[in-house]
Amino acid sequence: MNKIKITYKLYFLFTIFSFWGCTEEFIPSTENFEDFLVVETTITDEFKFQKIKLTNTYTFEDSLAQPVTNANIFIKDNFNQEYLFQYKEQDTAYLSIEKFKVEPNKTYQLHIETASGEKYESSQETLPPVSNLEVQLSKENIDDKFGASFKVNSTNPINEAIYYRYEYQEAYKVIAPYWGPNEAIYVRESPFTTNYCYISYQPRQEDDKVCYTVKDSKEIILATTSNQSESNLSDFLIKFVPQSSWRSAHRYALNVKQHVINYDTYNYYRTLKKISGSGENENTLSPNQPGFLQGNIKSTTSDKKILGYFEIASYSSERIFFNYDDLYPNEPKPEYYIDCNVEEIVSGYPCGTPPLPENLERLMSLISFGNKSLFKIKQGDPWDTYFMVETPCSKCTSISSNEIPDFWYE
């Protein structure tokens, strides 16, 4: 199984690393920057608002790619029907004005015109065959680790689906292991009397015990049956989640997205894989990157280059859930992703005469900067003891969201 990060880099990145073979740290800077248009889109046979993302390449000094918002974009089929797109600020992308899906026995071509008058056209693309998707969950050992594997079986009745691209979206429940009903507060106001300067606690102001994390895959996964007598894909591993992974400690879901593609599309992503590294954790700035990678979109008004690929694919998806206790009955849950070190600190009067006790300075700092959060309180006389723990251990919203995803069920 081959996975890569699908990230468009600057053209000059491909060239400066073509001769760089050492592993010493280097600080990148922008030289001879070339501004290219970048297209990211997959148009499918799913009836929906189709999406096209348009950006410009950006320099090392810039933090994010800036969207191109003022282009004229449409797709035209061989029956001269045009599918118009409009930029949507909330999506930072162009969405089709009306829902549509690509259909068999039609050809589709992407057209882009920028505000400067530059025009681009893609090659004529057709819908690949449909292949039935089935995702299977099983337990097994992989690379000396035991866990849950998600594998794909894909079958097509006419044996014409040969090339596949996969994505996935993982989602998992996060429960703060050291959650408590209260949160610590530090009040320091003029005139700094005991009524205006104190450390105390109050009921938590948000639901931060149970959260849900949703992440899209950042790598690309390719498969082919070109070396088989039949085009059915069997037991193809998409994702492996070790039993020791904290993500699976409660409830976990994986949505597998299958794109059946043609050979040219497959070859484009296969080439991208070679120049970007073979693993999901590989550095995309690898020394074997060649020059500009041409897709199937070209300018019709100049020799200006454009990055990206106009992809037409038949689409299917399947989401599978599992509970840790169901998959691993009577097994201890995996450890949290960080160590949760509970620190007992006796409170005090924070506006007393300096120097303040070290423990009080410590508690004031933890509350003020949020490095640790309150787990529980032990009341005392005259001062309470605060049990403080790393914030992600007590407050799941520091690393996740307390909004329940639309697709989630228990």
C-alpha positions in Angstrom: 0.0 0.0 0.0 1.4 3.4 -1.0 0.4 6.6 0.8 1.6 10.1 0.3 0.7 13.6 1.4 -1.2 15.3 -1.4 0.3 18.8 -1.1 1.1 21.0 -4.0 4.5 22.7 -3.5 6.1 25.5 -5.4 7.8 24.8 -8.7 11.1 26.0 -7.4 11.0 23.4 -4.6 11.2 20.6 -7.2 14.3 22.1 -8.7 16.3 23.2 -5.7 16.2 19.7 -4.2 17.0 17.9 -7.4 20.7 18.2 -6.6 20.5 18.3 -2.8 21.4 15.0 -1.3 22.5 15.8 2.2 20.4 15.6 5.4 21.6 18.8 7.1 19.0 21.2 8.3 18.5 24.1 5.9 16.4 27.3 6.1 14.4 27.8 3.0 13.9 31.1 1.3 12.3 32.3 -1.8 14.4 32.8 -4.9 13.2 33.1 -8.5 9.6 32.6 -7.4 7.2 31.5 -10.2 3.5 32.2 -9.7 1.4 29.3 -10.9 -2.3 28.6 -10.7 -3.2 25.5 -8.7 -6.3 23.5 -9.4 -7.7 20.9 -6.9 -10.9 19.0 -7.9 -12.5 15.7 -8.2 -15.9 15.7 -10.1 -17.9 12.5 -9.4 -21.1 10.6 -10.2 -22.5 11.6 -6.8 -25.4 14.1 -7.1 -24.2 17.1 -5.2 -22.7 20.6 -5.5 -19.4 19.8 -7.1 -16.3 21.6 -5.8 -13.2 23.2 -7.4 -10.5 24.8 -5.4 -8.3 27.4 -7.1 -5.2 28.9 -5.4 -1.9 30.4 -6.3 1.5 29.0 -5.4 3.0 30.7 -2.5 6.4 31.5 -1.1 8.1 30.1 2.0 7.5 33.4 3.7 3.7 33.0 3.3 1.9 30.8 5.7 -1.0 29.7 3.6 -2.0 29.6 -0.1 -4.3 32.4 -1.0 -7.5 31.4 -2.8 -8.2 32.8 -6.3 -11.7 34.3 -5.9 -12.5 36.1 -9.2 -12.2 33.5 -11.9 -14.8 32.4 -14.3 -15.1 28.6 -14.1 -17.4 26.1 -15.8 -17.5 22.5 -17.0 -18.8 21.7 -20.5 -19.9 18.3 -21.7 -20.0 17.0 -25.3 -23.7 17.9 -25.5 -22.7 21.6 -25.0 -24.3 21.7 -21.5 -22.4 24.0 -19.2 -22.2 23.6 -15.4 -21.4 26.9 -13.9 -19.4 27.4 -10.7 -19.4 30.3 -8.2 -17.0 31.2 -5.5 -18.2 30.6 -1.9 -16.4 32.4 0.9 -17.3 29.9 3.6 -15.8 27.0 1.5 -12.9 29.0 0.1 -13.7 27.2 -3.1 -15.9 27.3 -6.2 -19.2 25.3 -5.9 -21.4 24.4 -8.8 -24.4 26.7 -8.9 -26.7 23.6 -9.2 -26.2 20.1 -8.1 -25.2 17.6 -10.8 -23.3 14.4 -11.4 -21.2 13.1 -14.2 -22.7 10.4 -16.3 -21.5 7.6 -18.5 -21.1 8.1 -22.2 -20.4 11.8 -21.8 -17.2 13.7 -22.0 -16.4 16.7 -19.7 -13.9 19.5 -20.0 -12.9 22.1 -17.4 -12.7 25.8 -18.5 -11.0 28.5 -16.3 -10.6 32.2 -17.1 -8.8 34.3 -14.6 -9.3 38.1 -14.0 -6.2 38.8 -16.1 -7.7 37.1 -19.1 -5.6 33.9 -18.9 -7.6 30.9 -20.1 -7.1 27.3 -19.3 -8.7 24.1 -20.6 -8.5 20.5 -19.5 -8.5 17.4 -21.6 -11.8 15.7 -22.4 -12.5 13.3 -19.5 -15.1 10.5 -19.2 -16.6 8.7 -16.2 -14.7 5.5 -15.3 -16.7 2.3 -14.5 -18.5 1.9 -11.2 -17.1 -0.6 -8.7 -19.0 -1.9 -5.6 -17.2 -1.0 -2.4 -17.2 -3.2 0.8 -15.1 -2.2 3.8 -14.3 -5.0 6.3 -13.1 -4.6 9.9 -10.9 -7.2 11.4 -8.2 -7.7 14.1 -4.7 -8.8 13.1 -1.0 -8.3 13.7 0.8 -5.9 11.3 4.5 -5.1 11.8 4.5 -6.6 15.2 1.5 -4.6 16.3 -2.0 -5.9 17.1 -5.0 -3.8 16.2 -7.9 -3.1 13.9 -7.5 -3.2 10.2 -9.9 -1.7 7.6 -9.6 -3.5 4.3 -11.4 -2.9 1.0 -13.1 -5.4 -1.3 -14.2 -3.8 -4.6 -16.1 -5.7 -7.3 -17.4 -4.6 -10.7 -19.5 -6.9 -12.9 -17.9 -6.0 -16.2 -14.3 -6.2 -15.1 -13.4 -2.7 -16.4 -12.6 -0.9 -13.1 -8.8 -1.2 -12.8 -7.4 1.9 -11.1 -8.4 3.2 -7.7 -7.7 6.1 -5.5 -8.7 6.1 -1.8 -9.2 8.7 0.9 -10.5 8.3 4.4 -11.9 10.3 7.2 -11.3 9.1 10.7 -13.4 10.2 13.7 -13.0 9.2 17.4 -14.5 10.1 20.7 -12.2 11.8 23.3 -13.0 11.6 27.0 -10.9 13.7 29.3 -9.4 11.2 31.8 -9.1 13.7 34.6 -12.2 15.8 34.1 -13.9 17.4 37.1 -17.1 19.5 37.4 -15.3 22.7 38.4 -12.7 25.0 37.0 -10.2 27.1 38.9 -10.4 30.9 38.6 -8.0 33.6 39.7 -9.5 37.1 40.4 -7.3 40.1 40.9 -9.0 43.5 40.9 -8.6 46.8 42.6 -8.7 47.5 45.5 -7.1 44.1 46.0 -8.9 43.2 49.2 -10.0 39.6 49.9 -13.3 40.3 48.1 -11.4 41.4 44.9 -8.3 39.2 45.0 -8.7 35.5 45.4 -8.3 32.0 44.0 -11.4 30.0 43.8 -13.4 27.6 41.6 -16.7 27.6 39.8 -18.8 25.2 37.7 -17.3 24.6 34.3 -18.6 27.0 31.7 -18.6 24.6 28.7 -19.1 20.9 28.0 -15.5 19.8 27.9 -15.6 16.2 29.2 -16.6 14.4 25.9 -15.3 15.5 22.5 -15.2 14.3 19.0 -12.2 14.6 16.6 -12.7 14.3 12.8 -9.7 14.2 10.5 -9.4 13.8 6.8 -6.5 11.8 5.4 -3.6 13.8 4.2 -2.1 11.1 2.1 -3.1 9.5 -1.1 -3.7 5.8 -1.5 -3.5 4.1 -4.9 -4.4 0.6 -5.9 -4.6 -1.2 -9.2 -5.7 -4.6 -10.5 -3.8 -4.3 -13.8 -1.6 -7.2 -12.9 -4.5 -9.5 -12.2 -6.7 -11.6 -14.4 -9.8 -10.1 -12.8 -10.3 -6.5 -11.9 -11.8 -7.2 -8.5 -9.8 -5.7 -5.6 -9.6 -7.9 -2.5 -8.3 -7.3 1.1 -6.7 -4.0 0.3 -5.5 -2.4 3.5 -6.7 1.2 3.9 -6.0 2.0 7.5 -4.6 0.1 10.5 -5.3 1.4 14.0 -3.1 -0.3 16.7 -4.9 -1.4 19.8 -2.4 0.8 21.7 -3.7 3.9 19.9 -5.5 6.3 22.3 -7.7 7.3 19.4 -9.5 4.0 19.6 -9.9 4.0 23.4 -13.7 4.6 23.3 -15.4 4.8 20.0 -13.8 5.0 16.5 -15.2 5.5 13.0 -13.6 5.3 9.6 -15.2 6.6 6.4 -13.5 5.1 3.3 -14.0 7.0 0.1 -13.3 5.1 -3.2 -12.6 6.9 -6.5 -12.4 4.7 -9.6 -10.1 6.5 -12.0 -8.6 6.0 -15.4 -5.0 5.2 -16.2 -3.9 8.8 -16.9 -5.2 9.9 -13.5 -3.6 7.0 -11.8 -0.3 7.6 -13.5 -0.4 11.3 -12.5 -0.8 10.5 -8.8 1.7 7.7 -9.0 4.3 10.2 -10.3 3.3 12.6 -7.6 4.0 9.8 -5.1 7.5 9.2 -6.5 8.5 12.9 -6.1 6.9 13.4 -2.7 8.0 10.3 -0.8 6.3 6.9 -0.3 4.9 7.2 3.3 2.4 9.4 5.1 5.1 10.7 7.4 7.7 11.2 4.7 9.1 14.7 4.1 7.7 15.9 0.8 10.9 17.9 0.3 12.7 14.8 -0.9 15.9 15.1 -2.9 14.6 13.0 -5.8 12.0 15.5 -6.9 12.3 16.3 -10.6 10.9 19.3 -12.4 7.4 20.6 -13.1 4.7 17.9 -13.0 2.3 18.5 -15.9 -1.4 17.5 -15.4 -4.2 17.5 -17.9 -4.9 21.3 -17.8 -3.1 23.7 -20.0 -3.3 27.4 -20.9 -4.9 28.2 -24.3 -3.6 31.8 -24.3 0.1 31.5 -23.4 2.7 29.1 -22.2 2.0 29.8 -18.6 2.1 26.6 -16.5 -0.7 25.4 -14.2 -0.5 22.8 -11.4 -3.2 20.2 -10.7 -5.4 17.7 -12.4 -9.0 17.7 -13.6 -10.2 14.4 -12.2 -13.4 12.6 -13.1 -14.2 9.5 -10.9 -17.0 7.2 -10.0 -17.4 7.5 -6.2 -18.6 5.3 -3.4 -18.0 5.4 0.4 -18.7 3.3 3.5 -18.3 4.2 7.2 -17.6 1.6 9.9 -17.8 2.2 13.7 -16.4 0.1 16.5 -16.3 0.4 20.3 -13.1 -0.5 22.0 -14.9 -2.6 24.6 -16.7 -4.6 21.9 -13.6 -5.2 19.8 -11.3 -5.9 22.7 -13.6 -7.2 25.5 -12.0 -7.2 29.0 -8.9 -5.6 27.7 -7.3 -2.5 29.4 -7.8 0.7 27.5 -4.8 2.3 25.8 -3.0 5.1 27.6 -3.8 8.7 26.9 -1.6 10.4 24.3 0.2 12.4 27.1 1.2 11.7 30.6 -1.3 13.2 33.1 0.6 14.3 36.1 -1.6 15.5 39.0 -0.1 18.3 41.0 -1.4 19.1 44.5 -1.1 22.8 45.3 -2.3 24.5 48.5 -4.0 27.8 47.8 -3.5 31.1 49.6 -4.1 34.9 49.4 -2.6 36.0 46.1 -2.5 39.7 47.0 -0.4 39.3 50.1 2.8 41.0 50.8 5.6 39.8 48.5 7.4 37.5 48.3 4.4 35.1 47.9 4.9 31.4 48.8 6.3 29.4 45.9 3.3 27.1 45.8 0.9 30.1 45.5 3.0 31.6 42.7 2.8 28.2 40.9 -0.9 28.0 41.2 -1.5 31.5 40.0 0.7 30.9 37.0 -1.0 27.6 36.0 -4.5 29.2 36.2 -3.4 32.4 34.4 -1.7 30.7 31.5 -3.8 27.6 31.3 -0.9 25.2 31.4 -2.9 23.0 33.8 -6.6 22.7 34.6 -8.4 21.8 37.8 -9.2 18.1 38.4 -10.6 18.3 41.9 -10.6 20.2 45.1 -9.9 19.2 48.7 -11.3 21.7 51.0 -9.2 22.9 53.9 -8.9 25.5 56.7 -7.9 28.1 55.9 -6.8 27.2 52.3 -8.1 24.6 49.9 -5.9 22.2 48.0 -6.1 22.3 44.2 -5.4 19.2 42.2 -4.1 20.5 38.8 -3.4 18.4 35.8 -2.3 19.0 32.2 -5.1 20.8 30.4 -5.8 18.2 27.7 -6.2 15.6 30.5 -9.0 17.7 32.1 -10.5 19.6 29.2 -11.0 17.8 25.9 -11.9 21.0 24.1 -8.3 22.0 24.3 -7.5 19.4 21.6 -10.8 18.5 20.1 -14.4 19.7 19.6 -17.4 19.1 21.8 -19.8 19.3 18.8 -21.2 15.9 17.9 -20.7 15.2 14.1 -23.8 14.8 12.1 -22.9 11.2 11.1 -22.1 10.1 14.7 -24.3 7.6 16.6 -23.7 5.4 19.6 
